[in-house]
Amino acid sequence: MTELFLSGIVVWLAGAMASLALWRQPSAARRVGCGTALGGSLLVLVGSAAAIFSGSSAGISLPFGNPVFSWAIRLDPLSAYFNVTLAALAAAVSLYSFGYLRAMEGRRNLGAFGFFFNLLLLSLALVFSASNAFFFLVAWEVMALMSYCLISFEHEKKGTRNAGVLFLIMSHAGTGLLLIAFLVLASASGSLDFSSFHLLASRLTPLQQGTVFLLFLFGFGVKAGLVPVHIWLPKAHPVAPSNVSALMSGIVIKTGIYGMARVFFDFYGPPPLWMGTLVLGLGVASALLGVLYALMENDLKRLLAWSSIENIGIILMGFGAALMFRSLGYANLAALALIAALYHTFNHTMFKGLLFLGAGSVVQATHTRNMERMGGLIRHMPVTALCFLVGAVAISGLPPLNGFVSEWLTYQALLAGFGTTHSLTRLMFPIAGSLLALTAALAAACFVKAFAIPFLALPRSEEAADAQEVSFPMRTGMAVLALGCVALGLGATWFVRVFDPITQQALGVRASSALVTARGLALSPGTAHGGTISTVGIALFFLLAGAAFALPLAMRWRRRSVSGPAWDCGLPGLTDDNEYTATAFSKPLRMIFSALYRPRREIQAEYEVSPYYPSAIRFESEIEPTFEKHLYDPLRQWIMAVANRMKGIQAGSINLYLAYIFITLILLLLFGVRA
């Protein structure tokens, strides 16, 4: 178990070194970097899966360090689950990268890419496995640095450089919050080991409890993309290479989710009710705002980035409900909500990784991220279109794919919460459930746009008209994740049982027996009566309905050998000018939510002869970046103003600097005497 896991770590480390050594041989560097990434992922996948099924924990201390700053890892069910999530996505992305990186040979340093790529995977595995706060923060910073290097890989572009710097600033701000929180816990326990933090936070004073909770929530929330500390995510994910975007959105932001799960359900016992309520409220806000901003995007990868914020919100809704149930003493309902959140974590990794890989294929074929320049790609890229469609259906929460199951479990948890208490707090559950339903409906509309505008209708540019299907490794990587979306949906009754060791570890209960029956998933978990729902039955229903619909069409098609043009409402011929655009698709919602978007549009017409016959019309439309304008711009201005005032102490005088040192020593001596 641990031997396989450590073997994967060693393979990744060897792959990083070998890739760097081969930096003058692009083809060899590509093969070695991707091959070791794939091999290490498979080893970590098998080793972590074995740890989950065993239900036990295994720890290893590396043979260096000291008792305080130790280098120790521990594979318990929670860390093993996140490592399985990492390895599953990394294996598919590595397959995809064999073909994706071929186009960069001779133009980019693929040896450096392989070095950063393998070290990113290694650092992610160590983040999920570290059992010591010192080692955790070291791995956390290595992960942030490798992510920055990969985000900034195309560093000659100004937007890429700015996005990388913003990511690094936000990441270090989050790390600062985590450092303070860990130091508070360490001062209370006398150790940096996670085992000494078990249930420790609940024994602190109420002020310390709340402070540590908020520090961890927003420290991990920065990495997860939690609103309002999310601003780096829609800027960084689109500019990175698409295989990196898949990793960033699929697993790097899940390090924040892992950190919250570790703190909320290991370091805390039953928390005060306000903590769960806060997490639930922030989850609702992130989910709704994420999908609303995604709907307005015409940049395909930026749309997917905003959608990641939406799905992080859905996961946090599960965490918030679990914390509230734990506060109220309903362990089984807390387990249901936790299962829903963790199931959606894995599901989001699968379908968002698939969608980013599909978007990368489209961008490589069309050389643009602007959906208005695409169209008709389903004819030229049928495999990519099919895989993207699977991801779009899954992320929309439609049966029988995996997104439906985890969102449905989240609904079940929220609906069950209404009867848990007679206080006004219980209103949070139906309100959150109704807003989750609104989010799901908006997500379906968003991904109708994300699929239809690029893949259907007629090409809107020469690049789209000349697009070709991507290479076999790229198609294989997408197909693996598409099959994963199907398997996680159809096999839900089996997969739910995987969470028993995790809920036993976190909450002391096993919930799968209440969720799974012989006929499927229970509609009313934990009750003796009620119906069931079967994703396999739903899939069979759709297959039969589709066959019943398609069979007459197929028979009619065989009798007709002549095909004609599509109906064009009597027009002489359809062109790309007659198509529905991404902007037009989202305009009704832009008008409905205008109070949030504050849209601005500008129309300029050019005339040659008469004002009644314009020769050209120029249209611009944009929405207000609410958080940047009202939160981060004032904060930046305040920081710059304070920094300008502090420049006065840097007078360039050595005597003055010596005086600063002398005053500091005096203050330290006085402080030490009083202590």
N, C-alpha and C positions, 0 to 999 in steps of 0.2 A: 504493500500500500504506500507507505512513505518512501520506500525505495524507488518506486516508479515515479512518484512526484518529484523527488530529488533528481532523478535521472532526467526528467523533462527540464528542470531548472538548469542542469549542467549542459544539456543540448542547446538551450537558448543562449547560454553564456558562450559556449564554443562557437555557435553560429554568429554571434555578434563579433567575436574576435576574427573569425575567418572572413567574414564579409569585409571588415575593415582592411584586412591584409590583401584582399583581392580588389581593392578600389580602382586599380588600373586596368582591370579586366571586367568590363560591365556585364557581359553575359554570364561569366562564371560567378560573379558577385550576386547576380540576380538568382541564379539557380541555388547557390549555397544558402543565401539569406532566406529565401522562401522555403527551401527544403528543410533546413534546421528549424524554422518556425513551425512548419507542419509536423515534423517529427516530435519536437518538444510538446506541441499541443496535444498530440495523440497520447503521449506518455502521461502528461498531467491529467488528461481526461479520464484515462483508465484508473490511475491512482486515486483521483478525487472521487470518482464514482464508487470505487471500492470502499472508501472511507465513509461515504454516506450509507451504503448498504450495511456496513458493519455496525453502524450506530455508535461506535466508540471514538475516542480521541487518541491521537498519537502526537507526541512532541519531540522535537530535536533541537538541541543547542549546538550551535556551530563552535568549533574549538578555538575561539579567540574572543576577546572582549574582557569584561570584568563583571562582578556580580550585579553592579548597578546598570551599566550599559551593556546588557547581554544581547547576543544575536540569536534569538530563539524563534522557532516557528512551531505552530501547533495546528494540526488538521482535525478540527472538530466538525460536526455536521454542518454548521452554518458556514464556516470558511470553505469546506469542501464543496458545498453547493455553489458558492460564487466562483470557485475555481473550475467547476464543471461548466458553468456559464461562460467563463473566459475561454476555456479550451475549445468548446464547441464552436464559438464564433471565430476564434483565432485559426482553427483548422480550415474553415471555409474561406476566410480572408486570405490565408496563405496560398490555397489553391488558386484563388482568383488572381493573386498578385503575380503568379508565374506568367500570365498573359498580359496583365495590366501594365507591369513594369517594362515589358519588352519595348514598348513605344518610347521609353525614356532612355534606352541604351544610346550612349554617345552624347546625350544632351544633359544628363544628370549624373551625379555621383551615386551610383547604386550601391557601392560599397558602404558609404556613409548611411544610406537609407537602411540597408540590412542591419547595420550596427544599431541604429536607433530603434528599428522595428523589433529586433529580438530583445534588446534591453527593455523596451516598453513592456513586452509580454512578461519578461522575467520580473520586473518591478511590480506589475499588477498582481502576479501570483504571490509575491512576498507581502504585498499590502493585505491581501486576503488571508494570509497565513501567519503573519507576525503575531507573536504572543507577548510582546514587550513594547511599551509605548515608544521607547527610543528607537528600536528597530523599525517599528511601524512608521514613524516620522521620517526616518532615513529613506525607506522604500517609497514613501509618499512623495518626497521631494525628487527622488530619481525619476519616478513616474511623471511628475510635472515637468521636469527638464526634458525628458525624452519626448513627451507630448508636444512641448514647445518646439523642439527641433523638427519634428515631423509636420506640425502645423505650418512652420515657416520654411518648409523644404523648397518651395518656389519663392525664395526670398527676394528676387529681383522685382517683384510686384509690391507696390506701396501698400495696397490693401492687405496683402498677406503679412507684411511686416507689422502693420498696425494691429492686426488681429492677434498675432503671436504675442506682441508686447502686452496687449490687454489681457490675454489669457494668463500670462505670467504674473501680472500685477494682481489680478483677482485671485489666482491660485495662492500666491504668497500671503495675501490678506487672510484667506481662509486658513492657511497653515498657522498663521499667528494666533488666530482664535483657538485652534486645536491645541497649540502648545500651551496656552494659558490654562485651558480646561484640564489637560493632562497633568500639569504641574499642581493644580489644586487637588486633584485626586491623589497624586503621588505624595503630597505633603500630608494628606490624611491617612494614607495607608503605609507610608514608609518604604514603598517599593514602586517600581515601574512596570511590574508584571501585570498582565491583564487578569490573571487569577486572583491577585490581591484586590482588584477593582470590582470583583463580583458582588453585586448588591450594595457596594460601598456608597454610591451616590445617595441612596435612600436613607443612609444614616447620617448624612450631613445636615446642617441647619437648613431651614426652609429657604433662606436667602442664598446659601451656597448651592443648594439643589437647583434652584431656579437659574442662577447665574451659569452654572456648569451646563445645564440643559440647553440654554440659549446659545452658549458658546459652541457647543457641539452641533446644535441644529443648524446654525448659520455657517459654521466652519465647514461642515460636510455639505451643507446646502449650496455653497459656492460651486463645489465640484459637480454636484448633481444637477445644477441648473434650476434651483428653486427660486421662484419669484419672491422677492425683488432683486436677488443677487445673481441673476441669470444673464446679464448683458453680454458676457463674453461668448456665450454659446452660439447665438445666431450669427456672430461675426467669424468665429474661428472654424466651425465645422465646414462651412461652404468652401473656404479657401484652401483647405488641406487636400492632398491627394485623396481620391475617393475611397481607396482601400483604408486609408487612415481615418477618413470620416466615419466609415463603418465601425471601426474600432472605438473611435472617440464617443460616438453616440450609442454604440451597442454595449460597451463595457467600461470605458474610462469614467463616464458619469455614474456608473453603477458603484464605483468605489465610495461615492458619497452615500449611496443607499446602504451599502454594506456597513459603513461606519455608523450610520444611524441605527441599523438593526443591532449591531454589536452593543452600542451604548444603551439604547432604549430597553432592550430585552436581556441584557447581561449585567450592565453596570447598575441598572435601576431595578428595584422591585416594583410593586404596584405604585405608580406615580400619582401625584396630584391630578385631579381631573382637568385642570386648565392646560396641562401639557398636551394631552391627547386632543383636546379641543383646538389648541393652537395649530398642531400638526395637521389636523383634519381641515381646518380653515385655509391654511397655506396650500394644502394639496388641492382643494377646490379652486382656489384662485389661480394656481399654476396651470391646472388642467384647462380651465376655461379660457384664460388669457393666451395660453400657448396655442390652442387651436384657432382662436379668433385671429391672432396675428399670422398664423400659418395660412389661413384662407386668403389673406391679402397679398401673399408673395407670388411673384412671377418667376423668381429664381428657384429652380427645382430643388437644389440642395439646401437653400436657405429655408424653403418650405419644410423640408424634412427636419431641419434643425429646430425650428419652432415646434414641430410636432413632438420632438423628444421632450421638450419642456412640458407639453400636455401629458405625455405618458408618465413622466416623473411625478406629476401631480396626481395621477390615478394611483400610482404606487403609494404615495404618501397619504392618500385617503385611506388606503388599507392600514397603513401604520397608525394613523390617527385613531381610526376606529378600534384597532387592537389595543392601543394604550387606554382608550376610554373604557373599553370592556374590562381591561385588567384593573383599572381603578375601581370599577363598580363590582368586581368580584365574579365576573362571568368568564371563566377560563376557556370554556369551549368556544364561545363566540369570539373571544380574543384569538384563539387558534384559527378559527375560520377566516377572520380578517387578515391575520398574518400570512396564512396560506395564499389568500387572494393576492396580497401584495408581492410575495416572493414568486408566485406563479407568473404574475404579470412582468416581474423583473426578467425572468428567463424568456418569456414570450416576446417582450419588447426587444431583447437582444437579438432574437431570431428574425423578426419581421423588419426591424429597423436596419439591422445589418444587411438584410436582403434588399431593402429599398435603396440604401445608399450604394450598394454594389450595382444595382440596376441603374441608378442615376449616373454612376461613374461610367457605365457602358454607354449610356446615351450621350453623355458629355464627350467621351472619347470619339464617338461616331459623328457627332454634329459640331464639336468644338465650341459649344456654347452652353451656358446654364439657363439661359432665358427661354422659358417655355413658349413665348410668342414667336420664337425662331424655329420651333420644331413642327411636329405634325406629321401624320401618316407613317410613323416609324414602325407600326405593327407589320407592315408589308415587307419592310427591309430587315427587321430585327424581331422575328416571331418568338424566339426563345426568350429573349430579354423581356419582350412584352408580356409573355405568359408568366414569367417569374415575378415581374413587377406587379402584375395583376393579383397574384397570390398574396404578395406582401400588402397590397392596398386593401384587399378584402380582410386580411387578418388584422391589420391595424384599425380598420373601421369597426371591429368588434362584431363581425357578421359570422353566423354559423356556416359550416361546422369547424372553422379554423381556430387556432389557439387563442387569438385575441378575444374571441367571444367567450371562451371558458373563464378566463381570469377576470374579465369585466363582469360576467354574470355572477361569479363568486363574490365580487366586491358589492354588487347590488344586494345579494343575499345577506351579507354582513350588515350593510347599512339598513336594510328593511327590518332585519331582526332587532336592530338597536332601538327602535322606537318604543318597544315594550319593556326595556330594561330599567327605566327609572321614571318616576312621576314628576321630576323637576323639568324646568324648561329646557334643560340641557338635551333632553331626548329629541327636541325639535331639530337639532343639528343633523340627525341621521336622515330623516326624510328630505330635508333641504339639500343635504349633500347628495342624496340619491337622485333627486330630480335634476340637480345641476350636472351630475354625471351623465344622466340620460341626454341632457342638452349637449354636453360635450361630445358624446358618442354620435349624435345626429350631425353635429357640425363637422366631426372628423370624417364621417361618411361623405358629406358634401365636399370636404377638402380633397379627399382622395379620388372622388369622381373627377375633379378638376386635374389632380396630379397625374391621373392615368389618361384621361380623354384628350387633354390638350396636346401632350407630346405624341401620343401613339395613334390617335384616330384622325379622321378627316384627311385633308390634303397637306403636303409639305408647305411650310411657309418660308423656306429658304433653300438655296441651292445645296447647302450642307445637309439639310434634312432629306432632300430628294436623292442625294448621292450616298446616304448612310448605308453601311453594311453591318451585318451581324458580327459580334465580337468573337474573339478566339475561343477555342474549346476549353482551356483552363478557366477562363472567365465565366463561361456558361456553366461549367461544372460547379464552381464555387457558389453561384446563384442557385443552382438546382439543389445543392445540399441544404441550403437554408430554407428553400421552398418546401422541400420534403420534411424538414424539421417543423415548419409551421403546420403542415397537415398532420404529422404524427402527434404533435403536442395537443392538437385539437381532438383528433379521433381517439387518442389514447389517454384522455383525461382521467378516466376512472382508475387507470393503472398509475399514472404519474402522480396523482394526489397522494398516494401512499408513500411516496418518496419523502414527504414533508413530516412524517411522524417523528423521525429522530430530531428534526429541527424544533418542532413544537414541544417535544419532550424536554429538550435542552433549554428552551426559552421560557416555556410556560408550565411545564410539568404535566402536560396532557397530550394524548394522541387523538387526533380529530378525524382521521380518515374513515374510521368505522361509522361515524355519524354522517359523513358526506357521501360515501359510496355505498350503493346497494347492488343487488344482483342485476337490477334493470337499468342502472345508470346513476347519475348524480341526483341526490335528494333535493327536492324543491324546498323542503322545510327541514334543514339539518337539525338533528337531535330530537325530532318529534316522531312519535309512533305512526302518525298518519300523514298523508300528503303524497303528492305525485313525484315522479322522477323525470329527468331529462337525459337523453342519450345522444351524444354527439354522433355516434355511429348511426343511430336511427335517423337523425337529421340528414346526415350525408347520404344515406340510402334513399331517403325521400327526395332529395334534390336530384340524385342520379336518375331515379325513376321518372320524376317529373320532366327532367331534361330530355331523357330518352323518348318519352311520350310526345314531347314537343318537336324534337329533332327528327324523329323517324318519318313523319309525313313530309317534312321539308326535304329530307334526303331522297325520298321516293320521287317527289315532284322534280327535284334537281336532276335526277337521272333521266327523266323524260324530256327535260328541256336542255338543249345543247347550245342555245344562243343566249348570251348574256348581254344586257343593255346597260346604259348609264343610269346612275342613281337619279331618282326623281328630284328635280331642281325647281319645283314650283312654277314651271313654265318659263324659266329664264333660259337664255340661249346656251348657257354653260356655266358650271360652277368653277370658281377659281378660289385661291387662298384668301382673296379679299372678302368672300362671302362667309367665311368661317366664324364660328364663335370663338372669341379670344379669352385668354385667362383673365384679363381685366374685366371684360363684360360679364364673365361667369360670376365673379365675386362682387359685382357692383350692388346687387340687391342687399347683400349682407353689409356692405360698406355703408349703405344708406340707413339700414336698420340700427347698426351700432355706431352711428356717426358721433354720438357723444363720447365714445371711447377713442375712435380713430381720429376724429377731428380732421377729416380729409381736406386736402387742398388740390384744386385742379386749375389748369391754365390752358386756354385754347387760343392759338394764334393762327390767323388765316392770311394767306398771301394772295394778292390780286394782281392781275395783269391788265385787264381791260375794264371790267365792271365789278363793283362790290357784290353783285349777285352771283358771280361765277368765279369762285376762288380757284386758283390754280394748285394750291396746296394748303393743307390744314395740319397744324402741329398741335398735339395734345399731350399734356403732362399731368400726371396725377400722383400724389403721394399722401401718406398718412403721417400723423405726428408721432415721433418716437417718444412716447409718454414718459417712460422711466428715465431715459437719457436727459430729456429736457427739464423735467421737474425734480429729479432726484440727483442724478450723477453730475450734470453740468453745474448746479449750484455747489455741490460738494467739491468738485474739482476747482472751481473758482475760489472757494474758501481755503482749500489747501494751498493753492498758489499764492494767495494773499498772505497767509501765515508764513509760508516759505520765504517770500520776499522780505517780510519784516525780520525774519531770523537771519537774513544775510548779514545784518549789521554786526553780529557777534563774530563773523569771520573777517576780522580786520586785517589779517596778514601779519600781525605783530606776535613775535615769539614770546615776548614778555607777557602779553595778554593771555596767550595759551597756557603758559606756565602758571599764571594766576588762576585760571580755570581749574587746572589740575590740583593746585594747592587747596582751593576752596572745596573741591570735591573730596579730597582726602580728609579735610577737617569734618565735613558733614558725615562721611562714613565712620570716622572715629566716634563722633558724638552719637550716631545711630547705634554703633556697636556697643558703646558703654550703656546706653539706655536699655538695649535688648538684654 
